Amino acid sequence: YDGQGFMVSKKLGVSSAAQLGVVFPACAGQDAQDILHAFGDSLEDGMDSPFNIVVEAVEAPMVNAFALPGGRVLVTDDLIAESETPDELAAVIAHEAAHVEQRHVMQAVWRTVGLGMVLDLVVGGGTGAGQQAVLLAGSATELSYSRDAEAEADARGQEILQSLGLSSQGMAPFFRRLAAHEPEAGPAKSVMEFLSTHPDSLRRADASEARAQPGRPAFTAAEWQAIRAACDGDPRRRREGAEGD
């Protein structure tokens, strides 16, 4: 990044994160957020990027994770619930961090959101914060990367974890399990949100399994328990209870 590109990315990231917070509020578990922030800091040690990686858990009715311009990585409560091990969650976060490092995020933003929305978000416009938030939320969760970019982020994400002595074995089982869900089956149709933005999951699972190396877990047992409880338990059960009220 040159100086101007860095500043545009940072400003767009701050703006988009603030507006996304209207639609996808941060989970209330501060201990868990601190643990995720620390993990983002540790990822930076294995990366070649000018951006701070800030990881945050958010409430959203979908299984997904996505990186914003400027280095923020959001993971939804449904994705946390879908992750069976610390290795799986760490692999997804490292994958998104790799998108930041490899400059895939801003490339996708230009394609998905368009020049007008980017400039409006950076310099401020007259469309209204509420409208911007809705538009940006839809765009951010539908950012599309090329197959080459996705493969690059998979490989680089595992490489980052391995450079830190962490296990990179969580990516393959996570992709493989999600790919096994049919649209009508599984715990939630929102699984398909992840599959639609992360295509070719079975092929990528095979490739990441071949690259995987053992290492220590990204989170201790206590940290993993805190992360799992960050958004007050199982989000699907919580939402079902709210719908029944």
DATADA-V756464 format. One record per residue. N is the residue number from 1. PSI is psi in radians with two decimals (none if undefined). D_LAST is the distance of its C-alpha to the last C-alpha in whole Angstrom. Layout:
<<N;PSI;D_LAST> <N;PSI;D_LAST>>
This chain:
<<1;2.38;50> <2;3.06;53> <3;-0.72;52> <4;-0.76;51> <5;-0.66;48> <6;-0.79;47> <7;-0.69;46> <8;-0.77;44> <9;-0.77;42> <10;-0.79;41> <11;-0.72;41> <12;-0.67;39> <13;-0.77;37> <14;-0.78;36> <15;-0.83;35> <16;-0.65;33> <17;-0.73;31> <18;-0.72;30> <19;-0.62;29> <20;-0.51;27> <21;-0.39;25> <22;-0.67;23> <23;-0.71;22> <24;1.49;22> <25;2.60;21> <26;2.49;23> <27;2.61;21> <28;-0.29;22> <29;1.68;24> <30;-0.59;27> <31;-0.77;29> <32;-0.72;28> <33;-0.69;29> <34;-0.69;32> <35;-0.76;33> <36;-0.68;32> <37;-0.75;34> <38;-0.64;37> <39;-0.70;37> <40;-0.73;37> <41;-0.71;40> <42;-0.62;42> <43;-0.61;42> <44;-0.52;44> <45;-0.39;47> <46;0.21;47> <47;2.82;47> <48;1.39;49> <49;2.51;47> <50;-0.14;47> <51;2.53;43> <52;2.34;41> <53;1.93;38> <54;1.94;35> <55;2.35;32> <56;2.42;29> <57;2.33;25> <58;2.76;23> <59;2.11;19> <60;2.41;19> <61;1.01;18> <62;2.66;21> <63;1.80;24> <64;2.84;27> <65;2.49;29> <66;2.59;31> <67;2.44;34> <68;2.80;35> <69;2.50;38> <70;-0.08;40> <71;-0.05;38> <72;2.35;35> <73;2.11;33> <74;2.32;29> <75;2.29;27> <76;2.75;23> <77;-0.56;21> <78;-0.63;21> <79;-0.71;25> <80;-0.74;25> <81;-0.58;23> <82;-0.45;25> <83;2.24;28> <84;-0.34;29> <85;2.79;32> <86;-0.61;33> <87;-0.66;36> <88;-0.83;34> <89;-0.73;32> <90;-0.68;35> <91;-0.73;37> <92;-0.77;34> <93;-0.75;34> <94;-0.63;38> <95;-0.81;38> <96;-0.67;36> <97;-0.62;39> <98;-0.61;42> <99;-0.68;40> <100;-0.89;41> <101;-0.71;44> <102;0.14;46> <103;0.36;45> <104;-0.52;42> <105;-0.91;40> <106;-0.62;42> <107;-0.74;43> <108;-0.64;40> <109;-0.79;39> <110;-0.74;42> <111;-0.75;41> <112;-0.82;38> <113;-0.71;37> <114;2.74;41> <115;-0.76;43> <116;-0.79;42> <117;-0.68;38> <118;-0.84;40> <119;-0.67;42> <120;-0.70;40> <121;-0.62;37> <122;-0.80;41> <123;-0.19;42> <124;2.41;39> <125;-3.01;39> <126;0.24;38> <127;-0.28;35> <128;2.41;32> <129;-0.66;30> <130;-0.80;27> <131;-0.74;29> <132;-0.72;31> <133;-0.78;28> <134;-0.81;26> <135;-0.78;30> <136;-0.66;30> <137;-0.78;27> <138;-0.73;28> <139;-0.75;31> <140;-0.64;31> <141;-0.05;29> <142;0.26;31> <143;2.22;34> <144;2.31;37> <145;2.69;40> <146;2.85;43> <147;-0.66;43> <148;-0.71;46> <149;-0.69;44> <150;-0.76;41> <151;-0.68;44> <152;-0.73;45> <153;-0.63;42> <154;-0.92;42> <155;-0.76;45> <156;-0.65;45> <157;-0.77;42> <158;-0.68;43> <159;-0.71;47> <160;-0.83;45> <161;-0.78;43> <162;-0.63;46> <163;-0.39;48> <164;0.06;46> <165;0.29;47> <166;2.69;43> <167;2.40;42> <168;0.42;42> <169;0.00;41> <170;-0.31;37> <171;-0.83;37> <172;-0.89;39> <173;-0.55;36> <174;-0.89;33> <175;-0.74;34> <176;-0.71;36> <177;-0.73;32> <178;-0.67;30> <179;-0.40;33> <180;-0.28;33> <181;2.32;29> <182;2.76;29> <183;-0.58;27> <184;-0.13;25> <185;-3.13;25> <186;3.05;24> <187;-0.39;21> <188;2.47;20> <189;-0.29;22> <190;-0.27;22> <191;-0.61;25> <192;-0.37;27> <193;-0.75;27> <194;-0.76;29> <195;-0.58;31> <196;-0.50;32> <197;-0.12;33> <198;1.32;35> <199;2.98;37> <200;0.76;39> <201;-0.71;37> <202;-0.76;39> <203;-0.71;42> <204;-0.58;41> <205;-0.75;40> <206;-0.79;44> <207;-0.74;45> <208;-0.53;43> <209;-0.65;44> <210;-0.51;48> <211;-0.26;47> <212;2.50;45> <213;2.57;47> <214;2.83;46> <215;-3.08;45> <216;2.69;43> <217;2.60;39> <218;-0.46;38> <219;2.51;36> <220;2.96;36> <221;-0.72;34> <222;-0.70;33> <223;-0.71;32> <224;-0.71;30> <225;-0.71;28> <226;-0.72;27> <227;-0.75;27> <228;-0.47;24> <229;0.11;22> <230;-0.59;23> <231;0.61;19> <232;0.83;17> <233;-2.78;18> <234;2.02;17> <235;-0.55;15> <236;-0.78;15> <237;-0.69;13> <238;-0.76;11> <239;-0.65;10> <240;-0.68;9> <241;-0.68;6> <242;-0.65;5> <243;-0.48;6> <244;-0.20;4> <245;none;0>>
